[in-house]
Amino acid sequence: MANVYAARRAVLTDLLPGAWARDVVLVAGAAGLTGLAAQASFPLPGTPVPMTLQTLAVLLSGAALGPTRAFLGMALYLVMGQIGLPWFAPSGGNATLGYIVGFVLAATVVGALAGRGGDRTPLRTLATIAGGTVLIYAVGVPWLMVATGADLGTAFQQGVVPFLIGDGLKVLIAAGLLPAAWKLVRRGAPDA
């Protein structure tokens, strides 16, 4: 039998033992990490959308957890926030709900791509995480248009442009972290 890390659809957390209990903890942990990352919230002038660390937490969780656990983690984050748990970005308001829905989609897709090796090399990870970021924008910007009554150009200027540098840095951080984690896993494997 091949090592778990070498399996085609393996993600980093598949290496942990205790499938069911592990999965419950990982799903809750992904939601909690995202909620914690939302608290690092910085309002920006000219946009109702704050700068946060959420997207990094979402995309790393997606890559580490795989599609099913990532979907469940971000869905839990969304549902718990909607029923009143105060873990959405404090200054975001209704204008950011589309981005949070985008987290569910992006984490799921990033998890699926990671299961196919999309997080094993810096270049693949760069493409995987950048794609996830685009998915968050693709859901967030139309919602921003609805929530604020803005046209597409204004919503793009408010909901994408101010975040390009920060999100670019998050993509680069993930492109360094995920392949490095896989390298450590391979180095520690018994038959490596």
Backbone as JSON Lines, residues from 0, in Angstrom:
{"i":0,"aa":"M","n":[0.85,-1.19,0.0],"ca":[0.0,0.0,0.0],"c":[0.89,1.24,0.0]}
{"i":1,"aa":"A","n":[0.57,2.2,-0.85],"ca":[1.35,3.43,-0.96],"c":[1.12,4.3,0.27]}
{"i":2,"aa":"N","n":[2.07,5.14,0.57],"ca":[1.9,6.08,1.68],"c":[0.72,6.99,1.39]}
{"i":3,"aa":"V","n":[0.07,7.45,2.46],"ca":[-1.09,8.32,2.3],"c":[-0.71,9.6,1.57]}
{"i":4,"aa":"Y","n":[0.46,10.18,1.88],"ca":[0.82,11.46,1.27],"c":[1.04,11.32,-0.22]}
{"i":5,"aa":"A","n":[1.33,10.13,-0.7],"ca":[1.58,9.93,-2.11],"c":[0.3,9.65,-2.88]}
{"i":6,"aa":"A","n":[-0.79,9.41,-2.17],"ca":[-2.06,9.12,-2.83],"c":[-2.49,10.31,-3.67]}
{"i":7,"aa":"R","n":[-3.08,10.05,-4.79],"ca":[-3.44,11.11,-5.74],"c":[-4.34,12.17,-5.13]}
{"i":8,"aa":"R","n":[-5.29,11.79,-4.31],"ca":[-6.23,12.76,-3.78],"c":[-5.94,13.16,-2.34]}
{"i":9,"aa":"A","n":[-4.77,12.88,-1.83],"ca":[-4.42,13.23,-0.45],"c":[-4.2,14.73,-0.3]}
{"i":10,"aa":"V","n":[-4.62,15.25,0.84],"ca":[-4.29,16.6,1.25],"c":[-3.56,16.48,2.59]}
{"i":11,"aa":"L","n":[-2.99,17.55,3.06],"ca":[-2.15,17.49,4.26],"c":[-2.84,16.85,5.46]}
{"i":12,"aa":"T","n":[-4.09,17.2,5.7],"ca":[-4.76,16.69,6.9],"c":[-5.16,15.22,6.79]}
{"i":13,"aa":"D","n":[-5.07,14.64,5.61],"ca":[-5.33,13.2,5.49],"c":[-4.27,12.38,6.22]}
{"i":14,"aa":"L","n":[-3.17,13.01,6.57],"ca":[-2.09,12.31,7.25],"c":[-2.35,12.14,8.74]}
{"i":15,"aa":"L","n":[-3.37,12.82,9.26],"ca":[-3.71,12.71,10.68],"c":[-4.6,11.5,10.91]}
{"i":16,"aa":"P","n":[-4.39,10.79,12.02],"ca":[-5.22,9.6,12.31],"c":[-6.59,9.95,12.88]}
{"i":17,"aa":"G","n":[-7.48,8.96,12.96],"ca":[-8.77,9.11,13.6],"c":[-9.81,9.8,12.75]}
{"i":18,"aa":"A","n":[-10.12,9.25,11.63],"ca":[-10.9,9.89,10.57],"c":[-12.08,10.73,11.05]}
{"i":19,"aa":"W","n":[-13.07,10.17,11.71],"ca":[-14.28,10.92,12.02],"c":[-14.02,12.04,13.01]}
{"i":20,"aa":"A","n":[-13.39,11.73,14.12],"ca":[-13.1,12.76,15.13],"c":[-12.17,13.82,14.54]}
{"i":21,"aa":"R","n":[-11.18,13.38,13.78],"ca":[-10.26,14.31,13.12],"c":[-11.03,15.28,12.23]}
{"i":22,"aa":"D","n":[-11.95,14.75,11.45],"ca":[-12.69,15.58,10.51],"c":[-13.55,16.61,11.22]}
{"i":23,"aa":"V","n":[-14.19,16.22,12.32],"ca":[-15.02,17.16,13.09],"c":[-14.15,18.29,13.63]}
{"i":24,"aa":"V","n":[-13.01,17.94,14.19],"ca":[-12.11,18.95,14.74],"c":[-11.58,19.86,13.63]}
{"i":25,"aa":"L","n":[-11.23,19.28,12.49],"ca":[-10.7,20.08,11.39],"c":[-11.73,21.03,10.8]}
{"i":26,"aa":"V","n":[-12.96,20.58,10.65],"ca":[-14.03,21.43,10.13],"c":[-14.29,22.6,11.09]}
{"i":27,"aa":"A","n":[-14.42,22.28,12.39],"ca":[-14.64,23.34,13.38],"c":[-13.42,24.26,13.46]}
{"i":28,"aa":"G","n":[-12.23,23.68,13.35],"ca":[-11.01,24.48,13.4],"c":[-10.9,25.43,12.22]}
{"i":29,"aa":"A","n":[-11.28,24.98,11.03],"ca":[-11.24,25.86,9.85],"c":[-12.2,27.02,10.02]}
{"i":30,"aa":"A","n":[-13.4,26.74,10.51],"ca":[-14.37,27.81,10.76],"c":[-13.83,28.77,11.82]}
{"i":31,"aa":"G","n":[-13.28,28.22,12.89],"ca":[-12.73,29.06,13.97],"c":[-11.55,29.9,13.51]}
{"i":32,"aa":"L","n":[-10.66,29.3,12.73],"ca":[-9.5,30.04,12.21],"c":[-9.96,31.2,11.32]}
{"i":33,"aa":"T","n":[-10.96,30.95,10.51],"ca":[-11.48,32.0,9.64],"c":[-12.12,33.11,10.46]}
{"i":34,"aa":"G","n":[-12.87,32.73,11.49],"ca":[-13.46,33.72,12.39],"c":[-12.41,34.54,13.11]}
{"i":35,"aa":"L","n":[-11.35,33.89,13.54],"ca":[-10.25,34.6,14.2],"c":[-9.55,35.54,13.22]}
{"i":36,"aa":"A","n":[-9.32,35.07,12.0],"ca":[-8.67,35.89,10.97],"c":[-9.54,37.1,10.61]}
{"i":37,"aa":"A","n":[-10.85,36.98,10.74],"ca":[-11.75,38.1,10.45],"c":[-11.58,39.23,11.46]}
{"i":38,"aa":"Q","n":[-11.1,38.9,12.64],"ca":[-10.94,39.93,13.67],"c":[-9.76,40.85,13.38]}
{"i":39,"aa":"A","n":[-8.84,40.4,12.54],"ca":[-7.77,41.28,12.05],"c":[-8.36,42.05,10.88]}
{"i":40,"aa":"S","n":[-9.17,43.03,11.2],"ca":[-9.97,43.76,10.22],"c":[-9.58,45.23,10.21]}
{"i":41,"aa":"F","n":[-9.29,45.74,9.02],"ca":[-8.85,47.12,8.88],"c":[-9.72,47.82,7.84]}
{"i":42,"aa":"P","n":[-10.55,48.78,8.27],"ca":[-11.36,49.52,7.3],"c":[-10.47,50.29,6.33]}
{"i":43,"aa":"L","n":[-10.88,50.34,5.09],"ca":[-10.14,51.07,4.06],"c":[-11.01,52.22,3.56]}
{"i":44,"aa":"P","n":[-10.39,53.35,3.26],"ca":[-11.18,54.47,2.74],"c":[-11.76,54.15,1.36]}
{"i":45,"aa":"G","n":[-12.98,54.56,1.13],"ca":[-13.59,54.42,-0.18],"c":[-14.22,53.07,-0.47]}
{"i":46,"aa":"T","n":[-14.27,52.19,0.54],"ca":[-14.89,50.89,0.34],"c":[-15.55,50.41,1.62]}
{"i":47,"aa":"P","n":[-16.72,49.77,1.52],"ca":[-17.34,49.2,2.71],"c":[-16.74,47.85,3.1]}
{"i":48,"aa":"V","n":[-15.81,47.35,2.3],"ca":[-15.21,46.04,2.54],"c":[-13.88,46.24,3.27]}
{"i":49,"aa":"P","n":[-13.72,45.66,4.47],"ca":[-12.46,45.84,5.19],"c":[-11.39,44.87,4.69]}
{"i":50,"aa":"M","n":[-10.15,45.21,4.94],"ca":[-9.03,44.3,4.69],"c":[-8.94,43.37,5.89]}
{"i":51,"aa":"T","n":[-8.89,42.06,5.64],"ca":[-8.77,41.08,6.73],"c":[-7.76,40.01,6.33]}
{"i":52,"aa":"L","n":[-7.54,39.1,7.24],"ca":[-6.71,37.92,6.96],"c":[-7.55,36.71,6.59]}
{"i":53,"aa":"Q","n":[-8.86,36.9,6.46],"ca":[-9.76,35.78,6.19],"c":[-9.4,34.99,4.94]}
{"i":54,"aa":"T","n":[-9.11,35.67,3.85],"ca":[-8.89,34.93,2.6],"c":[-7.7,33.99,2.74]}
{"i":55,"aa":"L","n":[-6.68,34.38,3.46],"ca":[-5.54,33.48,3.68],"c":[-5.98,32.26,4.46]}
{"i":56,"aa":"A","n":[-6.76,32.47,5.52],"ca":[-7.26,31.34,6.32],"c":[-8.15,30.42,5.48]}
{"i":57,"aa":"V","n":[-9.02,31.01,4.68],"ca":[-9.94,30.24,3.84],"c":[-9.18,29.38,2.83]}
{"i":58,"aa":"L","n":[-8.23,29.99,2.13],"ca":[-7.54,29.29,1.06],"c":[-6.55,28.26,1.6]}
{"i":59,"aa":"L","n":[-5.88,28.56,2.69],"ca":[-5.01,27.55,3.31],"c":[-5.84,26.39,3.85]}
{"i":60,"aa":"S","n":[-6.98,26.7,4.46],"ca":[-7.87,25.64,4.95],"c":[-8.35,24.77,3.8]}
{"i":61,"aa":"G","n":[-8.72,25.4,2.7],"ca":[-9.17,24.63,1.55],"c":[-8.11,23.66,1.07]}
{"i":62,"aa":"A","n":[-6.88,24.14,0.94],"ca":[-5.8,23.29,0.45],"c":[-5.46,22.19,1.45]}
{"i":63,"aa":"A","n":[-5.48,22.51,2.73],"ca":[-5.11,21.52,3.74],"c":[-6.2,20.5,4.02]}
{"i":64,"aa":"L","n":[-7.45,20.89,3.85],"ca":[-8.56,20.02,4.24],"c":[-9.16,19.2,3.11]}
{"i":65,"aa":"G","n":[-9.0,19.62,1.88],"ca":[-9.66,18.95,0.77],"c":[-11.07,19.5,0.61]}
{"i":66,"aa":"P","n":[-11.74,19.12,-0.46],"ca":[-13.01,19.78,-0.81],"c":[-14.14,19.59,0.2]}
{"i":67,"aa":"T","n":[-14.34,18.4,0.69],"ca":[-15.49,18.16,1.57],"c":[-15.34,18.86,2.9]}
{"i":68,"aa":"R","n":[-14.2,18.66,3.56],"ca":[-13.99,19.3,4.86],"c":[-13.91,20.82,4.71]}
{"i":69,"aa":"A","n":[-13.31,21.3,3.63],"ca":[-13.22,22.75,3.41],"c":[-14.61,23.34,3.21]}
{"i":70,"aa":"F","n":[-15.43,22.65,2.41],"ca":[-16.81,23.11,2.21],"c":[-17.54,23.18,3.56]}
{"i":71,"aa":"L","n":[-17.44,22.12,4.34],"ca":[-18.14,22.07,5.62],"c":[-17.61,23.14,6.59]}
{"i":72,"aa":"G","n":[-16.31,23.36,6.6],"ca":[-15.74,24.37,7.48],"c":[-16.22,25.77,7.15]}
{"i":73,"aa":"M","n":[-16.22,26.11,5.86],"ca":[-16.65,27.45,5.47],"c":[-18.17,27.59,5.56]}
{"i":74,"aa":"A","n":[-18.91,26.52,5.3],"ca":[-20.36,26.56,5.48],"c":[-20.69,26.76,6.96]}
{"i":75,"aa":"L","n":[-19.95,26.1,7.85],"ca":[-20.15,26.29,9.28],"c":[-19.85,27.74,9.67]}
{"i":76,"aa":"Y","n":[-18.78,28.28,9.13],"ca":[-18.43,29.69,9.39],"c":[-19.57,30.61,8.97]}
{"i":77,"aa":"L","n":[-20.08,30.4,7.76],"ca":[-21.17,31.21,7.23],"c":[-22.43,31.09,8.08]}
{"i":78,"aa":"V","n":[-22.85,29.87,8.37],"ca":[-24.09,29.64,9.11],"c":[-24.0,30.2,10.53]}
{"i":79,"aa":"M","n":[-22.9,29.92,11.21],"ca":[-22.76,30.4,12.58],"c":[-22.72,31.93,12.64]}
{"i":80,"aa":"G","n":[-22.1,32.55,11.65],"ca":[-22.11,34.01,11.6],"c":[-23.49,34.56,11.33]}
{"i":81,"aa":"Q","n":[-24.24,33.88,10.48],"ca":[-25.59,34.33,10.14],"c":[-26.55,34.2,11.33]}
{"i":82,"aa":"I","n":[-26.3,33.22,12.19],"ca":[-27.2,33.08,13.35],"c":[-26.74,33.9,14.55]}
{"i":83,"aa":"G","n":[-25.66,34.66,14.38],"ca":[-25.31,35.62,15.4],"c":[-23.96,35.48,16.08]}
{"i":84,"aa":"L","n":[-23.21,34.44,15.8],"ca":[-21.87,34.35,16.4],"c":[-21.04,35.52,15.87]}
{"i":85,"aa":"P","n":[-20.49,36.35,16.75],"ca":[-19.81,37.57,16.29],"c":[-18.39,37.3,15.78]}
{"i":86,"aa":"W","n":[-18.3,36.56,14.68],"ca":[-16.96,36.28,14.16],"c":[-16.76,36.71,12.72]}
{"i":87,"aa":"F","n":[-17.72,37.42,12.14],"ca":[-17.48,38.07,10.87],"c":[-16.65,39.32,11.14]}
{"i":88,"aa":"A","n":[-16.03,39.87,10.1],"ca":[-15.24,41.09,10.27],"c":[-16.11,42.17,10.89]}
{"i":89,"aa":"P","n":[-15.65,42.79,11.97],"ca":[-16.48,43.75,12.7],"c":[-17.0,44.91,11.85]}
{"i":90,"aa":"S","n":[-16.24,45.37,10.88],"ca":[-16.67,46.54,10.11],"c":[-17.21,46.18,8.72]}
{"i":91,"aa":"G","n":[-17.48,44.9,8.49],"ca":[-17.9,44.48,7.15],"c":[-19.35,44.74,6.81]}
{"i":92,"aa":"G","n":[-20.24,44.38,7.7],"ca":[-21.66,44.55,7.43],"c":[-22.16,43.68,6.28]}
{"i":93,"aa":"N","n":[-23.35,44.0,5.8],"ca":[-24.0,43.22,4.75],"c":[-23.24,43.24,3.43]}
{"i":94,"aa":"A","n":[-22.46,44.28,3.19],"ca":[-21.75,44.4,1.91],"c":[-20.73,43.28,1.71]}
{"i":95,"aa":"T","n":[-20.32,42.61,2.78],"ca":[-19.28,41.58,2.66],"c":[-19.84,40.16,2.61]}
{"i":96,"aa":"L","n":[-21.15,40.01,2.75],"ca":[-21.72,38.67,2.79],"c":[-21.4,37.86,1.53]}
{"i":97,"aa":"G","n":[-21.37,38.49,0.39],"ca":[-21.04,37.78,-0.85],"c":[-19.64,37.2,-0.83]}
{"i":98,"aa":"Y","n":[-18.7,37.9,-0.22],"ca":[-17.35,37.38,-0.11],"c":[-17.34,36.14,0.78]}
{"i":99,"aa":"I","n":[-18.14,36.17,1.84],"ca":[-18.2,35.02,2.75],"c":[-18.82,33.82,2.05]}
{"i":100,"aa":"V","n":[-19.84,34.03,1.24],"ca":[-20.39,32.94,0.43],"c":[-19.32,32.46,-0.56]}
{"i":101,"aa":"G","n":[-18.55,33.4,-1.1],"ca":[-17.44,33.04,-1.98],"c":[-16.39,32.19,-1.29]}
{"i":102,"aa":"F","n":[-16.24,32.36,0.04],"ca":[-15.3,31.52,0.79],"c":[-15.67,30.05,0.66]}
{"i":103,"aa":"V","n":[-16.95,29.77,0.72],"ca":[-17.41,28.37,0.63],"c":[-17.01,27.78,-0.72]}
{"i":104,"aa":"L","n":[-17.3,28.5,-1.78],"ca":[-16.95,28.04,-3.13],"c":[-15.44,27.92,-3.3]}
{"i":105,"aa":"A","n":[-14.71,28.97,-2.93],"ca":[-13.26,28.99,-3.13],"c":[-12.56,27.89,-2.34]}
{"i":106,"aa":"A","n":[-12.92,27.71,-1.08],"ca":[-12.28,26.67,-0.27],"c":[-12.54,25.29,-0.85]}
{"i":107,"aa":"T","n":[-13.75,25.07,-1.35],"ca":[-14.09,23.78,-1.95],"c":[-13.27,23.52,-3.21]}
{"i":108,"aa":"V","n":[-13.19,24.5,-4.08],"ca":[-12.44,24.34,-5.33],"c":[-10.94,24.2,-5.04]}
{"i":109,"aa":"V","n":[-10.42,25.04,-4.16],"ca":[-9.0,24.94,-3.8],"c":[-8.72,23.57,-3.19]}
{"i":110,"aa":"G","n":[-9.62,23.08,-2.36],"ca":[-9.45,21.74,-1.78],"c":[-9.42,20.65,-2.83]}
{"i":111,"aa":"A","n":[-10.29,20.77,-3.83],"ca":[-10.31,19.78,-4.92],"c":[-9.01,19.84,-5.73]}
{"i":112,"aa":"L","n":[-8.54,21.04,-5.99],"ca":[-7.3,21.19,-6.74],"c":[-6.09,20.68,-5.94]}
{"i":113,"aa":"A","n":[-6.1,20.94,-4.64],"ca":[-5.02,20.45,-3.79],"c":[-5.0,18.92,-3.78]}
{"i":114,"aa":"G","n":[-6.17,18.31,-3.8],"ca":[-6.26,16.86,-3.85],"c":[-5.7,16.27,-5.13]}
{"i":115,"aa":"R","n":[-5.54,17.11,-6.13],"ca":[-4.96,16.7,-7.41],"c":[-3.53,17.22,-7.56]}
{"i":116,"aa":"G","n":[-2.93,17.62,-6.45],"ca":[-1.54,18.07,-6.48],"c":[-1.36,19.56,-6.68]}
{"i":117,"aa":"G","n":[-2.43,20.33,-6.58],"ca":[-2.35,21.77,-6.8],"c":[-1.65,22.55,-5.72]}
{"i":118,"aa":"D","n":[-1.17,21.88,-4.68],"ca":[-0.46,22.57,-3.6],"c":[0.93,21.99,-3.35]}
{"i":119,"aa":"R","n":[1.44,21.22,-4.31],"ca":[2.71,20.53,-4.1],"c":[3.94,21.34,-4.51]}
{"i":120,"aa":"T","n":[3.8,22.21,-5.48],"ca":[4.93,23.04,-5.93],"c":[4.52,24.51,-5.83]}
{"i":121,"aa":"P","n":[5.5,25.4,-5.72],"ca":[5.15,26.82,-5.63],"c":[4.31,27.31,-6.82]}
{"i":122,"aa":"L","n":[4.66,26.92,-8.02],"ca":[3.93,27.39,-9.2],"c":[2.49,26.87,-9.21]}
{"i":123,"aa":"R","n":[2.32,25.59,-8.93],"ca":[0.95,25.04,-8.87],"c":[0.14,25.69,-7.76]}
{"i":124,"aa":"T","n":[0.79,25.88,-6.61],"ca":[0.09,26.51,-5.49],"c":[-0.3,27.94,-5.83]}
{"i":125,"aa":"L","n":[0.58,28.65,-6.48],"ca":[0.3,30.01,-6.92],"c":[-0.97,30.04,-7.77]}
{"i":126,"aa":"A","n":[-1.06,29.14,-8.74],"ca":[-2.23,29.09,-9.61],"c":[-3.48,28.68,-8.83]}
{"i":127,"aa":"T","n":[-3.35,27.7,-7.94],"ca":[-4.49,27.21,-7.16],"c":[-5.04,28.31,-6.25]}
{"i":128,"aa":"I","n":[-4.16,28.96,-5.52],"ca":[-4.61,29.97,-4.56],"c":[-5.09,31.24,-5.28]}
{"i":129,"aa":"A","n":[-4.43,31.61,-6.36],"ca":[-4.89,32.77,-7.14],"c":[-6.28,32.49,-7.71]}
{"i":130,"aa":"G","n":[-6.5,31.27,-8.2],"ca":[-7.82,30.9,-8.7],"c":[-8.88,30.98,-7.62]}
{"i":131,"aa":"G","n":[-8.54,30.53,-6.41],"ca":[-9.48,30.64,-5.29],"c":[-9.81,32.08,-4.97]}
{"i":132,"aa":"T","n":[-8.81,32.94,-5.03],"ca":[-9.02,34.36,-4.77],"c":[-9.97,34.96,-5.8]}
{"i":133,"aa":"V","n":[-9.79,34.6,-7.06],"ca":[-10.68,35.09,-8.12],"c":[-12.12,34.63,-7.87]}
{"i":134,"aa":"L","n":[-12.29,33.41,-7.4],"ca":[-13.64,32.91,-7.1],"c":[-14.3,33.73,-5.98]}
{"i":135,"aa":"I","n":[-13.52,34.1,-4.98],"ca":[-14.06,34.94,-3.9],"c":[-14.53,36.28,-4.47]}
{"i":136,"aa":"Y","n":[-13.72,36.88,-5.32],"ca":[-14.12,38.14,-5.97],"c":[-15.36,37.93,-6.84]}
{"i":137,"aa":"A","n":[-15.42,36.82,-7.55],"ca":[-16.52,36.56,-8.49],"c":[-17.87,36.47,-7.79]}
{"i":138,"aa":"V","n":[-17.88,36.05,-6.54],"ca":[-19.13,36.02,-5.78],"c":[-19.3,37.32,-4.99]}
{"i":139,"aa":"G","n":[-18.21,37.85,-4.47],"ca":[-18.29,39.03,-3.62],"c":[-18.69,40.31,-4.33]}
{"i":140,"aa":"V","n":[-18.15,40.52,-5.52],"ca":[-18.42,41.77,-6.24],"c":[-19.89,41.89,-6.65]}
{"i":141,"aa":"P","n":[-20.51,40.87,-7.23],"ca":[-21.95,41.01,-7.54],"c":[-22.8,41.27,-6.29]}
{"i":142,"aa":"W","n":[-22.45,40.61,-5.18],"ca":[-23.19,40.87,-3.95],"c":[-23.0,42.32,-3.5]}
{"i":143,"aa":"L","n":[-21.77,42.81,-3.62],"ca":[-21.47,44.2,-3.27],"c":[-22.32,45.15,-4.11]}
{"i":144,"aa":"M","n":[-22.5,44.82,-5.39],"ca":[-23.34,45.63,-6.27],"c":[-24.77,45.67,-5.74]}
{"i":145,"aa":"V","n":[-25.3,44.52,-5.35],"ca":[-26.67,44.44,-4.85],"c":[-26.8,45.17,-3.51]}
{"i":146,"aa":"A","n":[-25.84,44.93,-2.62],"ca":[-25.92,45.5,-1.26],"c":[-25.77,47.01,-1.24]}
{"i":147,"aa":"T","n":[-24.99,47.55,-2.19],"ca":[-24.73,49.0,-2.17],"c":[-25.41,49.76,-3.3]}
{"i":148,"aa":"G","n":[-25.94,49.04,-4.29],"ca":[-26.55,49.7,-5.44],"c":[-25.52,50.23,-6.42]}
{"i":149,"aa":"A","n":[-24.28,49.8,-6.28],"ca":[-23.2,50.28,-7.15],"c":[-23.26,49.58,-8.51]}
{"i":150,"aa":"D","n":[-22.71,50.23,-9.53],"ca":[-22.57,49.57,-10.83],"c":[-21.32,48.69,-10.79]}
{"i":151,"aa":"L","n":[-21.12,47.91,-11.84],"ca":[-20.01,46.96,-11.87],"c":[-18.65,47.65,-11.71]}
{"i":152,"aa":"G","n":[-18.46,48.76,-12.4],"ca":[-17.19,49.48,-12.31],"c":[-16.89,49.97,-10.9]}
{"i":153,"aa":"T","n":[-17.9,50.53,-10.26],"ca":[-17.73,51.02,-8.89],"c":[-17.49,49.86,-7.93]}
{"i":154,"aa":"A","n":[-18.26,48.79,-8.08],"ca":[-18.09,47.62,-7.21],"c":[-16.71,47.02,-7.39]}
{"i":155,"aa":"F","n":[-16.21,46.98,-8.61],"ca":[-14.86,46.47,-8.86],"c":[-13.82,47.38,-8.19]}
{"i":156,"aa":"Q","n":[-14.01,48.69,-8.31],"ca":[-13.09,49.64,-7.68],"c":[-13.11,49.55,-6.15]}
{"i":157,"aa":"Q","n":[-14.28,49.23,-5.6],"ca":[-14.41,49.14,-4.15],"c":[-14.12,47.74,-3.61]}
{"i":158,"aa":"G","n":[-14.41,46.73,-4.4],"ca":[-14.36,45.36,-3.89],"c":[-13.22,44.5,-4.38]}
{"i":159,"aa":"V","n":[-12.41,45.02,-5.32],"ca":[-11.26,44.26,-5.83],"c":[-9.98,45.08,-5.76]}
{"i":160,"aa":"V","n":[-9.99,46.24,-6.38],"ca":[-8.76,47.04,-6.55],"c":[-8.02,47.29,-5.23]}
{"i":161,"aa":"P","n":[-8.72,47.69,-4.14],"ca":[-7.97,47.97,-2.91],"c":[-7.3,46.73,-2.29]}
{"i":162,"aa":"F","n":[-7.7,45.55,-2.75],"ca":[-7.24,44.31,-2.12],"c":[-6.22,43.54,-2.95]}
{"i":163,"aa":"L","n":[-5.93,44.02,-4.15],"ca":[-5.04,43.28,-5.04],"c":[-3.64,43.05,-4.46]}
{"i":164,"aa":"I","n":[-3.06,44.06,-3.87],"ca":[-1.71,43.91,-3.31],"c":[-1.74,42.96,-2.11]}
{"i":165,"aa":"G","n":[-2.65,43.18,-1.2],"ca":[-2.75,42.31,-0.01],"c":[-3.05,40.87,-0.39]}
{"i":166,"aa":"D","n":[-3.99,40.67,-1.31],"ca":[-4.32,39.31,-1.72],"c":[-3.17,38.69,-2.51]}
{"i":167,"aa":"G","n":[-2.44,39.5,-3.27],"ca":[-1.25,38.99,-3.95],"c":[-0.21,38.49,-2.95]}
{"i":168,"aa":"L","n":[-0.03,39.22,-1.86],"ca":[0.9,38.78,-0.81],"c":[0.42,37.49,-0.16]}
{"i":169,"aa":"K","n":[-0.89,37.38,0.06],"ca":[-1.43,36.15,0.65],"c":[-1.21,34.96,-0.28]}
{"i":170,"aa":"V","n":[-1.38,35.17,-1.57],"ca":[-1.12,34.11,-2.55],"c":[0.34,33.67,-2.48]}
{"i":171,"aa":"L","n":[1.24,34.64,-2.39],"ca":[2.67,34.31,-2.3],"c":[3.01,33.58,-1.0]}
{"i":172,"aa":"I","n":[2.39,33.99,0.1],"ca":[2.61,33.29,1.38],"c":[2.17,31.84,1.26]}
{"i":173,"aa":"A","n":[0.99,31.62,0.71],"ca":[0.48,30.25,0.55],"c":[1.37,29.45,-0.39]}
{"i":174,"aa":"A","n":[1.88,30.09,-1.45],"ca":[2.74,29.4,-2.42],"c":[4.06,28.99,-1.79]}
{"i":175,"aa":"G","n":[4.43,29.62,-0.69],"ca":[5.61,29.2,0.04],"c":[5.3,28.18,1.12]}
{"i":176,"aa":"L","n":[4.2,28.39,1.85],"ca":[3.87,27.52,2.97],"c":[3.45,26.1,2.58]}
{"i":177,"aa":"L","n":[2.55,25.99,1.63],"ca":[2.0,24.67,1.31],"c":[3.04,23.72,0.72]}
{"i":178,"aa":"P","n":[3.81,24.12,-0.29],"ca":[4.86,23.21,-0.78],"c":[5.9,22.88,0.3]}
{"i":179,"aa":"A","n":[6.19,23.85,1.17],"ca":[7.15,23.59,2.25],"c":[6.59,22.54,3.22]}
{"i":180,"aa":"A","n":[5.3,22.62,3.49],"ca":[4.68,21.62,4.37],"c":[4.76,20.23,3.74]}
{"i":181,"aa":"W","n":[4.49,20.14,2.44],"ca":[4.6,18.85,1.76],"c":[6.03,18.33,1.78]}
{"i":182,"aa":"K","n":[6.97,19.22,1.63],"ca":[8.38,18.83,1.67],"c":[8.73,18.24,3.05]}
{"i":183,"aa":"L","n":[8.24,18.87,4.12],"ca":[8.46,18.35,5.46],"c":[7.81,16.98,5.65]}
{"i":184,"aa":"V","n":[6.6,16.83,5.13],"ca":[5.9,15.56,5.23],"c":[6.7,14.46,4.52]}
{"i":185,"aa":"R","n":[7.17,14.76,3.34],"ca":[7.94,13.76,2.59],"c":[9.24,13.42,3.3]}
{"i":186,"aa":"R","n":[9.87,14.43,3.88],"ca":[11.12,14.2,4.58],"c":[10.91,13.3,5.8]}
{"i":187,"aa":"G","n":[9.77,13.44,6.46],"ca":[9.48,12.66,7.66],"c":[8.84,11.32,7.38]}
{"i":188,"aa":"A","n":[8.54,11.03,6.11],"ca":[7.9,9.75,5.76],"c":[8.87,8.6,6.02]}
{"i":189,"aa":"P","n":[8.37,7.46,6.53],"ca":[9.24,6.34,6.87],"c":[10.05,5.79,5.69]}
{"i":190,"aa":"D","n":[9.52,5.83,4.49],"ca":[10.25,5.25,3.37],"c":[10.82,6.3,2.44]}
{"i":191,"aa":"A","n":[10.92,7.57,2.93],"ca":[11.46,8.64,2.09],"c":[12.94,8.51,1.9]}
